Amino acid sequence: MTKPKIGFIGLGAMGAPMAKRLLEAGFSVTSSVNRNREPLEALLPFGIKEAASPAEVGAAADILMLVVWDDEQIDTILKGENGALSTLKWGSKVLLMSTVSPEYCRKLAKESAAKKVSILDCPLSGMPQGSAAGTLSLMIGGEAKDIEACRPALEILGTIYHCGSVGAGQVVKLGNNAMVIATMGLLLEIRETIRSQGVDFDHFLSVLNQSTGRSFVSENIPMPPTSTTPHPMAQKDISLMLSVGKIAEQQMPILEACYRHTLEGN
């Protein structure tokens, strides 16, 4: 079976290893510079094809994968000057692999349907090491037939989880990220109390990770030596999850407290 041609924009810490895996698996991958040239230059020896603009990437792609920061960047790539949406072929698939608003994904899917282009939201989990190893969790929202069309490429990247219609993948990813961020904040709070009682925090972690309170965060994510200002991505993702709760008219007091005290530092 002929492999689908891949357009790939967003060769950052997550995207570059993903594109490399696709190239090594024999897929044709075309990309254009998004923020800087270095990642694209590094992939040229592996066979990546360079395009001058997102429009050229779209013209070359059966499946367009976007791994960028937010919906504003996605809009620029798809609908801005020389945007990819203007050149994507009938029946093409666009995978939104960033963590963005579910409502944004649904709106974009409706807009793209007129062009016979299918939008799927496919946020990722697994950190850069999972990206390199092909062990990502791919949380997908969209129609089953569209996911099947993308399966040969997606299986190179990780495990596919069909979460429901467009936007459902984002809901699952935001829930996952909220758990991670809140757990990290709680551990940092607990650390100060543990230390104040004369207990070594590393010893506490070693016990915790053999006990019922263990988590992916406690087992895999290094604790910063001191409390730090949270990464803007954490602020973005919790804000998005709170927005989902607001639309659903669901109260999320624990997450609101996490956002207020842990993320804003108040």
N, C-alpha and C positions, 0 to 999 in steps of 0.2 A: 504494500500500500504506500502511495506517495505521501511523504511527510508534509504537513502544512508548513507554509512559509511564515516565519515569525518576525514581526516588528517589535522592537523592544526599546522603550524610552525610560530612562531612570537607572543609570549604571552606578548606583551608590553602593553602600556597604551590603545591602541585601540584593540589589539588582545585578551587580557585576558577576557574582558567583553563579547566579541563576542563568544568566546569558552564557556564561562559560560552559555550564553543564549541558545546555541545549546545543551549543556548537560541538562539544565533544560527543554528543549523541547523534550527530549527523544532520541536525536541523540547519536550514538556511536562516540566518539571523541578520536583520538589518536594523541599524540604529542611527540616531543623530545626536549631536552634542546637546545635552540639557543644561548642565551647570558648568562643567569644565571638560576638557578634552582627555585628561589623563586616563580615566577608566576605558574610554573607547580605544585609545592608543594601545593600552595594555592587551586588548582583546583582538587587535588586528592580526597578530601571528596565529591566532586560533581560527581565523577565517571570518570574523564579523565583517559585514559590509557597511560602509559608511554612507549615509545619505545627508543631503544638505539641509533638510528641513523635516518636520513631522509629516508634511504632505507627501514627501518622497518616501518616508517610512511607511505611511499608510498605503500608498500605491503598490508597495512591494509585499504587503502582508495579507495572509489569510487570517492570522490571529495577531492582534496588537496587544502587547502587555505593557501596562503603565505602572511603574513603581516610583512614584514621586511623593511630594509632601502632603498636598491637600487638594481640595476641589478647585481652587483657583488655578493651580498649576495644571490640573487635568483639563480645565476649560481652555487654557491657553494652548495646550498641545492639540486638543481636538478641534476647537472652534476659533482659535486666534488666526492671525495672519499666517498663511501657509499651514493651516491646521490639517490634521490627519483625517478628520471626518469628511472633508471635501473630496478625498481621493480613495477612501476605502471602497472596496468592491462590494457589490450586492452579496449578501450572505456572510460577510466578514464578521468576526467576533472581536469584541474589545473586552479585555480583562482588566478591571480596576483593582489593582493589587495593593493600592495604598489604603490606609485606614481613614475613611471619610464618612460623611453623614449617610445613613441609609436613604433618607429622603432625597438627597442629591442624586444617588444612584438611580432611584426610581424615576426621577424627573428626566435624567439623561437618557434612560432606557426608552421613555415615551418619545422624546425628541428624535432619537436615532432610529426608531422603528419606521419612520417615514422614509428613511434612506435604506431600509432593509438591512441594517447593521444591528447585530445583537449585542447588548451590553450585559456583562456578567460582573458582579462584584466578587472579588476573590482576594480578600485580605490574607496576610500571611502571619504565621507564628512559628518561632523556632530560632530566632536570632541569626546573626551572620554565619555561625558555624553550621546551623541547620541548612542554610542556603547553600553553603559549599558542599555539604554532605548529601543533599537531596532528601532531607528528612523533615521538610517543612510541613506544617499543617495548613492545608489550603481550604479555607472556609468559603464556600461558593453559594451565591444566590443567583438563580436563573433557571431557565428551562432545561430539562434533562437532556434533550436532543442537542442543545448547544454545548453543554458540558461534555457530552460524549464526543463531539467534534473536536474539542480541545484536549481530550484525555491523553492522546499519545504524547503531547508536549508536557502536560501537567504532571504525569506520572514520573517524568524525569526529575521533577522538582520536589515531590513529596507525596503526602497522602491526601486524597480528595475527600472532603466532607460536604455533601450536598445539603445545605441548611434550609432550603426553601426557595421562594421566589426572589426576584431581584431585591437587594437590600438586606436579606436575611443573613448573608455572610457577614456583613458589617455589624449587625446586631450581636452575633455570636462573638466576633472579634472584640467589640467594645466591651462586652461582658467579661471576656478573658482578660483584657488589659486593665479593666477596673479592679478585678481580683488581684492582679499582680501589683498594681500601684498601691492599692490599699494595704496589701500584705507587707510591702516594703515599708510603708509609713508606720505601720503598727510595730514592726520589728525594730525600727529606729527608736520609737518611743520606749519600747520594752528595754532596749539596750541600756538606756540611761538609768532606768530603775534598777536593772540587774547590777550594773556597776556600782550604783549608790549603796548597795547592800553587800559590797565586797566580793561579789561573785564574778569570775572571769567570763566575759561574754563568749569567747571562743569555746569555752567548756560548756556553757549554756547551749550553744548551737549544736555541739556534738551530741548532747543529750536530746535536744529537741528533734534532731534528724533521725533519732531512733525511737521517737515517741509519736503520739497521735497528732501533735501540733505541727509536724513537719509539712513542708510544701516545696514546690518547685523553686520558689524564691529563696527559702532558707537553705536549700540544698545546692543551688546552682548560681545564684547571683551574689557576687562579693558585696559585703556591706561597706559603704564608704567610711573612712576613718572618723569623720565627723559629719554631723548633719549638714546637708548641702541643699542649694536651691534646686528644686526638681527640674528635670529636662523639659523644655517646651513641649515635646511630644506627649509627655505625661499630662500636662495641663490640657493640651488639645483633646486627648482621648477621653479624659474624664468629663470635660465639658460636653463633648459629643454624646457620651452616655447619659449625662443628665438631661440633655435635650431630647433624647429618645424617651426617657421617662416622663418628661413634661408633656410631650405629644400624646403619650399613652395615659396621661393623667394618673401616673403612679408616683407616690412619694418615695424618695430615696434618701432618707435622712443620714444614713451612715456614709454614703458616698458624698453627699453634700458637705458633711463635716470633714471628710477627707480632703475635698477640694478646698474648703475654706481654711482649714488649719495646716494641712500638710503641704498643699500646693501653693497657696497664697501666702503662707507663713504668718497668718494672723492668729 
